[in-house]
Amino acid sequence: MKAAVLDEFGSVDVMQVRDIPMPAIGAGQVLVEVYATNINPIDWKMREGTMAMRYGDDFPMILGWDCSGVVAEVGEGVTDFKVGDEVFARSDVSTGRCYAEFAELNTRTVVPKPSKLSHEEAASIPLVGLTAINGLRSCANLQPDQRVLVIGASGGVGTLAVQIAKNMGAHVTGVCSEKNMDLVASLGADAVIDYNKKDALQTGEPYDIVYDTVGVRTYEEARQALKTDGTYLTLVPVPNIDFFIPGQTEWEPGKGYFVAWTPTAADLQILADWINEGQLRPVIDSVFSLDEIKKAHLKSQTEHAVGKIVVKVRD
Ligand SMILES: NC(=O)c1ccc[n+]([C@@H]2O[C@H](COP(=O)([O-])OP(=O)(O)OC[C@H]3O[C@@H](n4cnc5c(N)ncnc54)[C@H](OP(=O)(O)O)[C@@H]3O)[C@@H](O)[C@H]2O)c1
């Protein structure tokens, strides 16, 4: 099968699309014929070697955490899926391994693909959607009618955080640049602030939650815009906050957390249900082929994508 493979860490040029042996599946796994995957910033951070402490340095390495495709084989003990099922997933297998024509996936992070979406659209959802919902629900204990500020509202995580916060009953203010204001409003934001014109943390508006999805503000700055018991969330580690450890950390009011989470099919199913009910939609910046994976990484590295950069693996 064809895959985008790394043999060392480095620039985009270390990523080569070539033929490699088909992956084998074990008990509790499915082999998925990948129709589409997408780029998350963690992919190019891993490619550059800055995440090696966490994800290791076993080469050849195949990146890619998200996919949408069709079940091609089921492993021992798998009863929820059969060959031919359309699924989407956030891989929890080693380094992701979805930049490939086939991916082995643990069924605990696989659910039926929302029927409304194409494979390219479905592949854009899992990692960012799960980051958005886990941040708001688990790390910030979001309640209906609370006021949420989403910084980076036009990005991969931000476009879903705005919609998910609205689905959970919040009043949402999105922060983005002028060119993306209409998009963020169309996602349901009650107010939109252009970060080049106004400091969203200096409006006098007290927030229950500040979700800095792009890690551009300090905790101290955000604290000034939060109610005393309000929660600050960041996706990029900054000083003076706690690391939210799933299953161990209990949310406490008035704190700041680095959002960390464990992917589950149950959470992915919540996203799929919202999509099927018309309450959540993907935002696609661009679509590249697997052969164009280097271009797709370079686009993500601009850090100005609008929504998700998708990689179409097959027609
Ligand atoms: N902890 C976790 O589990 C986790 C999960 C997912 C992502 N992350 C991390 O979170 C970060 C964001 O991920 P992502 O996928 O959302 O990235 P992304 O899609 O690349 O974000 C791009 C967006 O950021 C916006 N942006 C850039 N500078 C901004 C600023 N100063 N103020 C407001 N918006 C700004 C851009 O809007 P404009 O073009 O309008 O500026 C663009 O729409 C990455 O560092 C990623 O590695 C962490």
The ligand as an SDF file (V2000), in Angstrom:
LIG
                    3D

 48 52  0  0  0  0  0  0  0  0999 V2000
   -3.6300   19.8650   23.6400 N   0  0  0  0  0  0  0  0  0  0  0  0
   -4.2420   19.2560   22.6670 C   0  0  0  0  0  0  0  0  0  0  0  0
   -4.8350   18.1930   22.8480 O   0  0  0  0  0  0  0  0  0  0  0  0
   -4.2730   19.8930   21.3060 C   0  0  0  0  0  0  0  0  0  0  0  0
   -5.2200   19.4440   20.3790 C   0  0  0  0  0  0  0  0  0  0  0  0
   -5.3150   20.0920   19.1600 C   0  0  0  0  0  0  0  0  0  0  0  0
   -4.4640   21.1310   18.8510 C   0  0  0  0  0  0  0  0  0  0  0  0
   -3.5080   21.5040   19.7480 N   0  0  0  0  0  0  0  0  0  0  0  0
   -2.6220   22.6580   19.4370 C   0  0  0  0  0  0  0  0  0  0  0  0
   -3.4640   23.8050   19.3620 O   0  0  0  0  0  0  0  0  0  0  0  0
   -2.9790   24.7220   18.4130 C   0  0  0  0  0  0  0  0  0  0  0  0
   -4.1050   25.0840   17.4490 C   0  0  0  0  0  0  0  0  0  0  0  0
   -4.5140   23.9330   16.7130 O   0  0  0  0  0  0  0  0  0  0  0  0
   -5.4560   24.1030   15.4430 P   0  0  0  0  0  0  0  0  0  0  0  0
   -5.5530   22.7860   14.7920 O   0  0  0  0  0  0  0  0  0  0  0  0
   -6.7050   24.8310   15.7920 O   0  0  0  0  0  0  0  0  0  0  0  0
   -4.5100   25.0770   14.5700 O   0  0  0  0  0  0  0  0  0  0  0  0
   -4.8030   25.8210   13.2020 P   0  0  0  0  0  0  0  0  0  0  0  0
   -6.0240   25.3010   12.5550 O   0  0  0  0  0  0  0  0  0  0  0  0
   -3.5360   25.8010   12.4160 O   0  0  0  0  0  0  0  0  0  0  0  0
   -5.0650   27.3350   13.6580 O   0  0  0  0  0  0  0  0  0  0  0  0
   -5.0610   28.3080   12.6490 C   0  0  0  0  0  0  0  0  0  0  0  0
   -5.9210   29.4750   13.0690 C   0  0  0  0  0  0  0  0  0  0  0  0
   -5.2860   30.2040   14.1030 O   0  0  0  0  0  0  0  0  0  0  0  0
   -5.7020   31.5490   13.9650 C   0  0  0  0  0  0  0  0  0  0  0  0
   -4.7740   32.4840   14.6070 N   0  0  0  0  0  0  0  0  0  0  0  0
   -3.4520   32.6350   14.3580 C   0  0  0  0  0  0  0  0  0  0  0  0
   -2.9510   33.6290   15.1520 N   0  0  0  0  0  0  0  0  0  0  0  0
   -3.9990   34.0950   15.8840 C   0  0  0  0  0  0  0  0  0  0  0  0
   -4.1330   35.1210   16.8760 C   0  0  0  0  0  0  0  0  0  0  0  0
   -3.0950   35.8710   17.2670 N   0  0  0  0  0  0  0  0  0  0  0  0
   -5.3550   35.3210   17.4390 N   0  0  0  0  0  0  0  0  0  0  0  0
   -6.4140   34.5740   17.0610 C   0  0  0  0  0  0  0  0  0  0  0  0
   -6.3520   33.6090   16.1100 N   0  0  0  0  0  0  0  0  0  0  0  0
   -5.1520   33.3760   15.5450 C   0  0  0  0  0  0  0  0  0  0  0  0
   -5.7220   31.7750   12.4720 C   0  0  0  0  0  0  0  0  0  0  0  0
   -6.6410   32.8020   12.1770 O   0  0  0  0  0  0  0  0  0  0  0  0
   -6.1570   34.1010   11.3130 P   0  0  0  0  0  0  0  0  0  0  0  0
   -5.5890   33.5830   10.0110 O   0  0  0  0  0  0  0  0  0  0  0  0
   -7.3880   34.8840   11.1770 O   0  0  0  0  0  0  0  0  0  0  0  0
   -5.0710   34.7640   12.1450 O   0  0  0  0  0  0  0  0  0  0  0  0
   -6.1640   30.4220   11.9180 C   0  0  0  0  0  0  0  0  0  0  0  0
   -7.5290   30.3900   11.5420 O   0  0  0  0  0  0  0  0  0  0  0  0
   -1.7640   24.0350   17.7730 C   0  0  0  0  0  0  0  0  0  0  0  0
   -0.5940   24.5080   18.3930 O   0  0  0  0  0  0  0  0  0  0  0  0
   -1.9750   22.5730   18.0760 C   0  0  0  0  0  0  0  0  0  0  0  0
   -0.7790   21.8250   18.0960 O   0  0  0  0  0  0  0  0  0  0  0  0
   -3.3980   20.9120   20.9710 C   0  0  0  0  0  0  0  0  0  0  0  0
  1  2  1  0
  2  3  2  0
  2  4  1  0
  4  5  1  0
  4 48  2  0
  5  6  2  0
  6  7  1  0
  7  8  2  0
  8  9  1  0
  8 48  1  0
  9 10  1  0
  9 46  1  0
 10 11  1  0
 11 12  1  0
 11 44  1  0
 12 13  1  0
 13 14  1  0
 14 15  2  0
 14 16  1  0
 14 17  1  0
 17 18  1  0
 18 19  2  0
 18 20  1  0
 18 21  1  0
 21 22  1  0
 22 23  1  0
 23 24  1  0
 23 42  1  0
 24 25  1  0
 25 26  1  0
 25 36  1  0
 26 27  1  0
 26 35  1  0
 27 28  2  0
 28 29  1  0
 29 30  1  0
 29 35  2  0
 30 31  1  0
 30 32  2  0
 32 33  1  0
 33 34  2  0
 34 35  1  0
 36 37  1  0
 36 42  1  0
 37 38  1  0
 38 39  2  0
 38 40  1  0
 38 41  1  0
 42 43  1  0
 44 45  1  0
 44 46  1  0
 46 47  1  0
M  CHG  2   8   1  16  -1
M  END
$$$$
